[in-house]
Amino acid sequence: MNTVVTISRQFGSGGRLIGKLLAERLGVPFYDKEIIEKAAQNCGFAEGFIKDNEQKRKGFASYTMPTSVLGAGVFANFDNFEARIYAAEAEAIETFANVGACVIVGRCADYVLRNRRKCMNVFVFADTDSRVKRVIEVYNDAPDARKAQKLIRDTDKLRARHYRYYTDSEWGDATNYHLCIDSALFGIENCVDMLASAYKAYDGQSET
Protein backbone atom coordinates (compact mmCIF):
# COMPACT_ATOMS: atom_id res chain seq x y z
CA MET A 1 0.00 0.00 0.00
CA ASN A 2 1.39 3.37 -1.06
CA THR A 3 -1.62 5.66 -1.31
CA VAL A 4 -2.03 8.66 1.01
CA VAL A 5 -5.55 9.41 2.30
CA THR A 6 -6.56 12.98 3.12
CA ILE A 7 -9.60 13.52 5.32
CA SER A 8 -11.47 16.83 5.18
CA ARG A 9 -14.50 17.04 7.43
CA GLN A 10 -17.32 19.15 8.76
CA PHE A 11 -16.91 19.96 12.42
CA GLY A 12 -18.69 17.38 14.55
CA SER A 13 -18.97 14.81 11.75
CA GLY A 14 -16.49 12.43 13.36
CA GLY A 15 -14.10 12.75 10.43
CA ARG A 16 -11.00 12.78 12.62
CA LEU A 17 -12.06 9.59 14.40
CA ILE A 18 -12.86 7.95 11.08
CA GLY A 19 -9.41 8.88 9.82
CA LYS A 20 -7.72 7.54 12.94
CA LEU A 21 -9.62 4.25 12.81
CA LEU A 22 -8.95 3.94 9.09
CA ALA A 23 -5.22 4.35 9.65
CA GLU A 24 -5.33 1.66 12.34
CA ARG A 25 -7.27 -0.63 10.01
CA LEU A 26 -4.77 -0.13 7.19
CA GLY A 27 -1.74 -0.27 9.46
CA VAL A 28 -0.43 3.11 8.33
CA PRO A 29 0.54 6.29 10.22
CA PHE A 30 -2.11 8.84 11.18
CA TYR A 31 -1.17 12.51 11.12
CA ASP A 32 -3.07 15.32 12.82
CA LYS A 33 -1.35 16.94 15.79
CA GLU A 34 1.91 15.60 14.38
CA ILE A 35 1.53 18.15 11.58
CA ILE A 36 1.56 20.93 14.17
CA GLU A 37 4.65 19.45 15.83
CA LYS A 38 6.49 19.24 12.52
CA ALA A 39 5.31 22.69 11.44
CA ALA A 40 6.67 24.14 14.68
CA GLN A 41 10.06 22.75 13.75
CA ASN A 42 9.74 24.18 10.24
CA CYS A 43 8.77 27.74 11.16
CA GLY A 44 9.92 28.16 14.75
CA PHE A 45 6.52 29.01 16.24
CA ALA A 46 5.42 27.34 19.45
CA GLU A 47 3.03 24.41 18.93
CA GLY A 48 0.32 26.04 21.04
CA PHE A 49 0.48 29.20 18.96
CA ILE A 50 0.13 27.23 15.72
CA LYS A 51 -2.84 25.29 17.09
CA ASP A 52 -4.61 28.51 18.07
CA ASN A 53 -3.94 30.35 14.80
CA GLU A 54 -3.53 27.81 12.00
CA GLN A 55 -6.88 28.48 10.30
CA LYS A 56 -7.65 32.05 11.35
CA ARG A 57 -7.22 34.53 8.54
CA LYS A 58 -5.77 37.73 10.00
CA GLY A 59 -5.00 39.61 6.80
CA PHE A 60 -1.64 41.10 5.95
CA ALA A 61 -1.09 43.59 8.75
CA SER A 62 2.06 43.48 10.83
CA TYR A 63 1.85 41.95 14.28
CA THR A 64 3.99 42.16 17.37
CA MET A 65 3.79 39.14 19.63
CA PRO A 66 5.45 38.15 22.87
CA THR A 67 8.50 35.95 22.41
CA SER A 68 6.82 33.26 24.51
CA VAL A 69 4.81 32.15 21.46
CA LEU A 70 7.89 31.93 19.25
CA GLY A 71 10.61 29.35 18.98
CA ALA A 72 14.31 30.06 18.79
CA GLY A 73 15.56 32.21 15.94
CA VAL A 74 12.24 33.82 15.03
CA PHE A 75 11.67 37.56 15.22
CA ALA A 76 8.59 38.83 17.04
CA ASN A 77 7.73 41.32 14.27
CA PHE A 78 6.69 39.98 10.86
CA ASP A 79 3.84 40.04 8.34
CA ASN A 80 0.97 37.58 7.94
CA PHE A 81 2.00 34.90 10.41
CA GLU A 82 -0.96 32.73 9.39
CA ALA A 83 0.48 32.34 5.89
CA ARG A 84 3.76 31.24 7.42
CA ILE A 85 1.92 28.66 9.48
CA TYR A 86 0.16 27.38 6.35
CA ALA A 87 3.48 27.08 4.50
CA ALA A 88 5.08 25.24 7.42
CA GLU A 89 2.14 22.82 7.67
CA ALA A 90 2.17 22.24 3.91
CA GLU A 91 5.86 21.37 4.14
CA ALA A 92 5.09 18.96 6.99
CA ILE A 93 2.30 17.31 4.99
CA GLU A 94 4.58 16.80 2.01
CA THR A 95 7.27 15.35 4.25
CA PHE A 96 4.90 12.81 5.79
CA ALA A 97 3.39 11.88 2.42
CA ASN A 98 6.82 11.30 0.93
CA VAL A 99 7.61 8.74 3.61
CA GLY A 100 4.81 6.43 2.48
CA ALA A 101 1.16 5.48 2.91
CA CYS A 102 -0.65 7.38 5.67
CA VAL A 103 -3.86 9.18 6.64
CA ILE A 104 -3.71 12.97 6.98
CA VAL A 105 -6.48 15.05 8.54
CA GLY A 106 -7.39 18.58 7.47
CA ARG A 107 -5.13 21.54 6.69
CA CYS A 108 -5.85 21.59 2.93
CA ALA A 109 -3.90 18.34 2.55
CA ASP A 110 -5.92 17.41 -0.54
CA TYR A 111 -4.73 20.61 -2.22
CA VAL A 112 -1.16 20.43 -0.91
CA LEU A 113 -0.86 16.93 -2.40
CA ARG A 114 -2.87 17.70 -5.56
CA ASN A 115 -0.01 16.71 -7.85
CA ARG A 116 0.61 13.42 -6.08
CA ARG A 117 -0.61 10.47 -8.13
CA LYS A 118 -1.32 8.19 -5.20
CA CYS A 119 -3.66 10.29 -3.06
CA MET A 120 -7.29 9.53 -2.16
CA ASN A 121 -9.21 12.59 -0.96
CA VAL A 122 -12.22 12.15 1.32
CA PHE A 123 -14.79 14.60 2.70
CA VAL A 124 -16.84 13.56 5.74
CA PHE A 125 -20.12 15.31 6.45
CA ALA A 126 -23.28 14.82 8.52
CA ASP A 127 -26.61 16.47 9.21
CA THR A 128 -26.66 19.31 11.71
CA ASP A 129 -28.62 17.51 14.44
CA SER A 130 -26.17 14.61 14.47
CA ARG A 131 -23.22 16.96 14.59
CA VAL A 132 -24.74 18.97 17.45
CA LYS A 133 -25.29 15.78 19.43
CA ARG A 134 -21.72 14.65 18.84
CA VAL A 135 -20.21 18.03 19.72
CA ILE A 136 -22.13 18.12 23.02
CA GLU A 137 -20.87 14.63 23.84
CA VAL A 138 -17.25 15.22 22.86
CA TYR A 139 -16.41 18.88 23.51
CA ASN A 140 -16.52 20.38 26.99
CA ASP A 141 -16.84 23.95 25.66
CA ALA A 142 -20.18 23.18 23.99
CA PRO A 143 -22.41 21.81 26.79
CA ASP A 144 -25.75 22.60 25.13
CA ALA A 145 -27.33 22.71 21.67
CA ARG A 146 -27.10 26.49 21.26
CA LYS A 147 -23.38 26.61 22.01
CA ALA A 148 -22.75 23.51 19.92
CA GLN A 149 -24.52 25.04 16.93
CA LYS A 150 -22.46 28.21 17.24
CA LEU A 151 -19.22 26.25 17.53
CA ILE A 152 -20.13 24.25 14.44
CA ARG A 153 -20.98 27.37 12.43
CA ASP A 154 -17.86 29.24 13.49
CA THR A 155 -15.49 26.33 12.95
CA ASP A 156 -16.87 25.40 9.54
CA LYS A 157 -16.80 29.04 8.47
CA LEU A 158 -13.12 29.27 9.41
CA ARG A 159 -12.30 26.06 7.59
CA ALA A 160 -14.17 27.14 4.46
CA ARG A 161 -12.54 30.58 4.43
CA HIS A 162 -9.09 29.12 5.02
CA TYR A 163 -9.54 26.56 2.26
CA ARG A 164 -10.91 29.11 -0.22
CA TYR A 165 -8.04 31.51 0.43
CA TYR A 166 -5.25 29.01 -0.14
CA THR A 167 -6.81 26.79 -2.80
CA ASP A 168 -9.08 29.19 -4.71
CA SER A 169 -11.71 26.47 -4.45
CA GLU A 170 -14.70 25.62 -2.28
CA TRP A 171 -14.32 23.50 0.84
CA GLY A 172 -16.81 20.63 0.73
CA ASP A 173 -17.34 20.83 -3.04
CA ALA A 174 -17.68 17.19 -4.12
CA THR A 175 -15.57 17.77 -7.23
CA ASN A 176 -12.53 18.34 -5.00
CA TYR A 177 -12.69 14.85 -3.49
CA HIS A 178 -12.76 11.24 -4.58
CA LEU A 179 -15.32 10.30 -1.94
CA CYS A 180 -17.86 12.23 0.14
CA ILE A 181 -19.39 10.19 2.92
CA ASP A 182 -22.28 10.82 5.35
CA SER A 183 -21.10 9.68 8.77
CA ALA A 184 -24.53 10.13 10.35
CA LEU A 185 -26.24 7.95 7.76
CA PHE A 186 -23.71 5.11 7.76
CA GLY A 187 -22.12 5.37 11.20
CA ILE A 188 -18.45 5.62 12.11
CA GLU A 189 -17.55 1.94 11.78
CA ASN A 190 -19.34 1.49 8.46
CA CYS A 191 -17.58 4.57 7.11
CA VAL A 192 -14.26 3.03 8.08
CA ASP A 193 -15.25 -0.23 6.39
CA MET A 194 -16.22 1.54 3.16
CA LEU A 195 -13.13 3.72 3.09
CA ALA A 196 -10.87 0.74 3.74
CA SER A 197 -12.44 -1.08 0.79
CA ALA A 198 -12.20 2.02 -1.38
CA TYR A 199 -8.57 2.47 -0.36
CA LYS A 200 -7.61 -1.04 -1.40
CA ALA A 201 -9.35 -0.63 -4.75
CA TYR A 202 -7.76 2.79 -5.34
CA ASP A 203 -4.32 1.69 -4.20
CA GLY A 204 -4.45 -1.32 -6.50
CA GLN A 205 -5.42 0.82 -9.49
CA SER A 206 -2.67 3.33 -8.76
CA GLU A 207 -0.10 0.61 -9.24
CA THR A 208 -1.23 -0.11 -12.83
PyMOL commands that set and color helices and strands:
alter all, ss='L'
color gray80, all
select helices_A, chain A and resi 15-26+33-43+47-53+67-69+81-99+109-112+128-138+145-167+174-176+183-186+188-206
alter helices_A, ss='H'
color red, helices_A
select strands_A, chain A and resi 4-9+30-31+62-64+77-79+102-105+119-125+179-182
alter strands_A, ss='S'
color yellow, strands_A
deselect
rebuild
show_as cartoon
